[in-house]
């Protein structure tokens, strides 16, 4: 991830220059003010996708802190390439002050016993280790965020850090979290599945579980008379139903396109889906739009005939089944 350079008023002051010029450039729309004394070129900021703006805000905070800080929770996740749901998060940092929980200079502090802390360096900043970061997300975040993070670190990455395992993660719970937080963590760990192929698939699966839908088979192999058709994101074999999450981002990613145009990919996916349908299955697709709320996703799944664990029982009030949170 190549983030744009930060422009600091303190750098100008050290050179004897008037730092007020930065405020004037911000007022003129040439710069974006990220926090007091920290700016970035407006064009560079506007070009960043939402999920890359948060790491830049963390770097902006770090540039103004007097001492080197250990970042945690969503901030550590974002710097460690662990998927973070949502785009509006405060900057989270550790403190050894038992008072903890205070915000100062736009940074939310959380008490952490230094004896329990393992630290890594990511993007030039100090963060809690991957395992601890995932446990924190599971302890203090939503069930969807917990599952997304757990799925991600359980899944081997081609050019990234080694996969973690449930036993290793579970061993990190003792003595750090309350009983309620530990239950939330264990629930997410037991639900985690490295077969989940993307954050959207993880969120979909977690929401299905909350809403009482039958658990799908992940990455199900489909074959026809011509051979391998592919692997579906979700499959309900007994119901002849395949589900695909379409994040849409892939149509613009060079790594996914592999020299093809977006039109080529759309045509290939259409051909693949036609072959799947020809095996007698129904195929349904959804995007982040359907995942905007539990109610919207439940309405979509019901309309598409996705089976429920117990027909007639619905969790439309947003409350999870027992053991999900």
For each residue, the residues with C-beta under 8 A, 3 or more apart:
1: 52 55 81 123
2:
3: 48 52 55 56 59
4: 40 41 44 45 48 56
5: 40 41
6: 34 38 39 40 56 59 60 63
7: 11 22 31 38 39 40 41
8: 11 12 37 38 39 63
9: 12 13 19 22 37 38 39
10: 13 14 19 37
11: 7 8 14 15
12: 8 9 15 17 18 19 21 22
13: 9 10 16 17 19
14: 10 11
15: 11 12
16: 13
17: 12 13 21
18: 12 21
19: 9 10 12 13 22 23 37
20: 23 24
21: 12 17 18 24 25
22: 7 9 12 19 25 26 31 39
23: 19 20 26 27 33
24: 20 21 27 28
25: 21 22 28 30 31 39
26: 22 23 29 30 31 32 33 39
27: 23 24
28: 24 25
29: 26 42
30: 25 26 41 42
31: 7 22 25 26 39 40 41 42
32: 26 39 40 41 42 45 46
33: 23 26 36 38 39
34: 6 38 39 40 56 57 60
35: 38 57 60 61 64 105 106
36: 33 64 105
37: 8 9 10 19 64
38: 6 7 8 9 33 34 35 60 63 64
39: 6 7 8 9 22 25 26 31 32 33 34
40: 4 5 6 7 31 32 34 44 45 56 60
41: 4 5 7 30 31 32 44 45
42: 29 30 31 32 45 46
43: 46 47
44: 4 40 41 47 48
45: 4 32 40 41 42 48 53 56
46: 32 42 43
47: 43 44
48: 3 4 44 45 52 53 56
49: 52 53
50: 53 54 87
51: 54 78 84 87
52: 1 3 48 49 55 56
53: 45 48 49 50 56 57 87
54: 50 51 57 58 74 75 78 84 87 89
55: 1 3 52 58 59 78 79 123
56: 3 4 6 34 40 45 48 52 53 59 60
57: 34 35 53 54 60 61 91
58: 54 55 61 62 71 75 78 79 91 125
59: 3 6 55 56 62 63 123 125
60: 6 34 35 38 40 56 57 63 64
61: 35 57 58 64 65 91 93 105 106 107
62: 58 59 65 69 71 125
63: 6 8 38 59 60
64: 35 36 37 38 60 61 105
65: 61 62 68 69 105 107
66:
67:
68: 65 126
69: 62 65 93 94 107 125 126
70: 93 94 112 117 119 126 127 128
71: 58 62 75 76 79 91 92 93 94 125 126 127 128
72: 75 76 92 93 94 110 112 127 128 132 133 136
73: 76 77 92 110 128 133 136 137 140 141
74: 54 77 78 84 89 92 137 141
75: 54 58 71 72 78 79 89 91 92 93 127
76: 71 72 73 79 80 82 92 122 127 128 133 136
77: 73 74 80 82 83 84 133 134 137 149
78: 51 54 55 58 74 75 81 82 84 89
79: 55 58 71 75 76 122 123 125 127
80: 76 77 120 122 127 130 133
81: 1 78 160
82: 76 77 78 130 133 134 137 149 152 153
83: 77 148 149 152 199 202
84: 51 54 74 77 78 89 145
85: 141 142 144 145 148 199 203
86: 89
87: 50 51 53 54
88:
89: 54 74 75 78 84 86 92
90: 103 106 107 108
91: 57 58 61 71 75 106 107 108
92: 71 72 73 74 75 76 89 107 108 110
93: 61 69 70 71 72 75 107 108 109 110
94: 69 70 71 72 109 110 111 112 117 128
95: 99 100 102 109 110 111 112
96: 111 112 113 114
97: 100 102 109 111
98: 111
99: 95 102 111
100: 95 97 109 110 111
101: 108 109 110 111
102: 95 97 99 108 109
103: 90 106 107 108 109
104: 107 109
105: 35 36 61 64 65
106: 35 61 90 91 103
107: 61 65 69 90 91 92 93 103 104
108: 90 91 92 93 101 102 103
109: 93 94 95 97 100 101 102 103 104
110: 72 73 92 93 94 95 100 101
111: 94 95 96 97 98 99 100 101
112: 70 72 94 95 96 116 117 128
113: 96 116 117 176
114: 96 117
115:
116: 112 113 175 176
117: 70 94 112 113 114 128 132
118: 128 129 131 132
119: 70 126 127 128 129
120: 80 126 127 128 129 130
121: 124 125 126 127
122: 76 79 80 125 127
123: 1 55 59 79
124: 121
125: 58 59 62 69 71 79 121 122
126: 68 69 70 71 119 120 121
127: 70 71 72 75 76 79 80 119 120 121 122 133
128: 70 71 72 73 76 94 112 117 118 119 120 132 133 136
129: 118 119 120 132 133
130: 80 82 120 133 134 153 161 164
131: 118 134 135 153 164 168 169 172
132: 72 117 118 128 129 135 136 172
133: 72 73 76 77 80 82 127 128 129 130 136 137 149
134: 77 82 130 131 137 138 149 150 153 164 169
135: 131 132 138 139 169 172 173 176 177 185
136: 72 73 76 128 132 133 139 140 141
137: 73 74 77 82 133 134 140 141 145 146 149
138: 134 135 141 145 146 149 150 184 185 188 189
139: 135 136 177 181 182 184 185
140: 73 136 137 181
141: 73 74 85 136 137 138 145 146 149
142: 85 145 146
143: 146 147 184 187 188 206 209 210 320 324 325
144: 85 147 148 202 203 206 207
145: 84 85 137 138 141 142 148 149
146: 137 138 141 142 143 149 150 184 185 187 188 206
147: 143 144 150 151 188 191 192 202 203 205 206
148: 83 85 144 145 151 152 199 202 203 206
149: 77 82 83 133 134 137 138 141 145 146 152 153 188
150: 134 138 146 147 153 154 169 188 189 191 192
151: 147 148 154 155 192 193 194 196 201 202
152: 82 83 148 149 155 199 202
153: 82 130 131 134 149 150 163 164 169
154: 150 151 163 164 165 166 192 193 194
155: 151 152 163 194 195 196
156: 162 163 194
157: 160 161 163
158:
159:
160: 81 157
161: 130 157
162: 156
163: 153 154 155 156 157 194
164: 130 131 134 153 154 168 169
165: 154 168 169
166: 154 169 170 189 190 192
167: 170 171
168: 131 164 165 171 172
169: 131 134 135 150 153 164 165 166 172 173 185 189
170: 166 167 173 185 186 189
171: 167 168 174
172: 131 132 135 168 169 176
173: 135 169 170 176 177 182 185 186
174: 171
175: 116
176: 113 116 135 172 173
177: 135 139 173 181 182 185
178: 181 182
179: 182 183
180: 183 184
181: 139 140 177 178 184 185
182: 139 173 177 178 179 185 186
183: 179 180 186 187
184: 138 139 143 146 180 181 187 188 325
185: 135 138 139 146 169 170 173 177 181 182 188 189
186: 170 173 182 183 189 190
187: 143 146 183 184 190 191 323 324 325
188: 138 143 146 147 149 150 184 185 191 192
189: 138 150 166 169 170 185 186 192
190: 166 186 187
191: 147 150 187 188 206 209 324
192: 147 150 151 154 166 188 189
193: 151 154 196 205 218
194: 151 154 155 156 163
195: 155 218 219
196: 151 155 193 201 202 205 218
197: 201 218 219 233
198: 201 202 245 247
199: 83 85 148 152 202 203 247
200: 203 204 245 247 287 288 291
201: 151 196 197 198 204 205 218 233 234 245
202: 83 144 147 148 151 152 196 198 199 205 206
203: 85 144 147 148 199 200 206 207 291
204: 200 201 207 208 233 234 243 245 286 291 297
205: 147 193 196 201 202 208 209 215 216 218 234
206: 143 144 146 147 148 191 202 203 209 210
207: 144 203 204 210 211 291 294 297
208: 204 205 211 213 214 215 216 297 301 306
209: 143 191 205 206 212 213 215 320 321 324
210: 143 206 207 294 315 318 319 320 321 324 325
211: 207 208 294 297 298 301 314 315 316
212: 209 308 309 310 313 314 315 321
213: 208 209 301 306 307 308 309
214: 208 236 239 306 307 308 309
215: 205 208 209 309
216: 205 208 234 235 236 243
217: 220 234 235 236 237
218: 193 195 196 197 201 205 233 234 235
219: 195 197 231 232 233
220: 217 231 232 234 235 237 242
221: 228 231
222: 228 229 230 231 232 242 275 276 279 281
223: 227 228 229
224: 227 229 275 278 279
225:
226: 229 275
227: 223 224
228: 221 222 223
229: 222 223 224 226 272 275 276 279
230: 222 272 276
231: 219 220 221 222
232: 219 220 222 235 242 243 244 276 283
233: 197 201 204 218 219 243 244 245
234: 201 204 205 216 217 218 220 242 243 244 245
235: 216 217 218 220 232 241 242 243
236: 214 216 217 239 240 241 242 243 306 307
237: 217 220 240
238: 307
239: 214 236 305 307
240: 236 237 280 281 282
241: 235 236 281 282 283 284 305 306 307
242: 220 222 232 234 235 236 276 281 282 283 284
243: 204 216 232 233 234 235 236 283 284 285 286 306
244: 232 233 234 273 283 284 285 286
245: 198 200 201 204 233 234 285 286 287
246: 285 286 287
247: 198 199 200 250 287 288
248: 251 287 288
249: 252 253
250: 247 253 256 257 265
251: 248 256 257 262 265 266
252: 249 257 262
253: 249 250 256 257
254: 257 258
255: 258
256: 250 251 253 265
257: 250 251 252 253 254 260 261 262 264 265
258: 254 255
259:
260: 257 264 265 268
261: 257 264 265
262: 251 252 257 265 266
263: 266 267
264: 257 260 261 267 268
265: 250 251 256 257 260 261 262 268 269
266: 251 262 263 269 270
267: 263 264 270 271
268: 260 264 265 271 272
269: 265 266 272 273
270: 266 267 273 274
271: 267 268 274 275
272: 229 230 268 269 275 276
273: 244 269 270 276 277 283
274: 270 271 277 278
275: 222 224 226 229 271 272 278 279
276: 222 229 230 232 242 272 273 279 281 283
277: 273 274 280 281 282 283
278: 224 274 275
279: 222 224 229 275 276
280: 240 277
281: 222 240 241 242 276 277
282: 240 241 242 277 304 305
283: 232 241 242 243 244 273 276 277
284: 241 242 243 244 304 306
285: 243 244 245 246
286: 204 243 244 245 246 289 290 291 297 300
287: 200 245 246 247 248 290 291
288: 200 247 248 291 292
289: 286 292 296
290: 286 287 296 297 300
291: 200 203 204 207 286 287 288 296 297
292: 288 289 296 297
293: 296 297
294: 207 210 211 297 298 315 316 318
295: 298 299 316 318
296: 289 290 291 292 293 299 300
297: 204 207 208 211 286 290 291 292 293 294 300 301
298: 211 294 295 301 302 314 315 316
299: 295 296 302 303
300: 286 290 296 297 303 304
301: 208 211 213 297 298 304 306
302: 298 299 305 306
303: 299 300
304: 282 284 300 301
305: 239 241 282 302
306: 208 213 214 236 241 243 284 301 302
307: 213 214 236 238 239 241 311
308: 212 213 214 311 312 313 314
309: 212 213 214 215 313
310: 212 313
311: 307 308
312: 308
313: 212 308 309 310
314: 211 212 298 308
315: 210 211 212 294 298 318 319 320 321
316: 211 294 295 298
317:
318: 210 294 295 315
319: 210 315
320: 143 209 210 315 324 325
321: 209 210 212 315 324
322:
323: 187
324: 143 187 191 209 210 320 321
325: 143 184 187 210 320
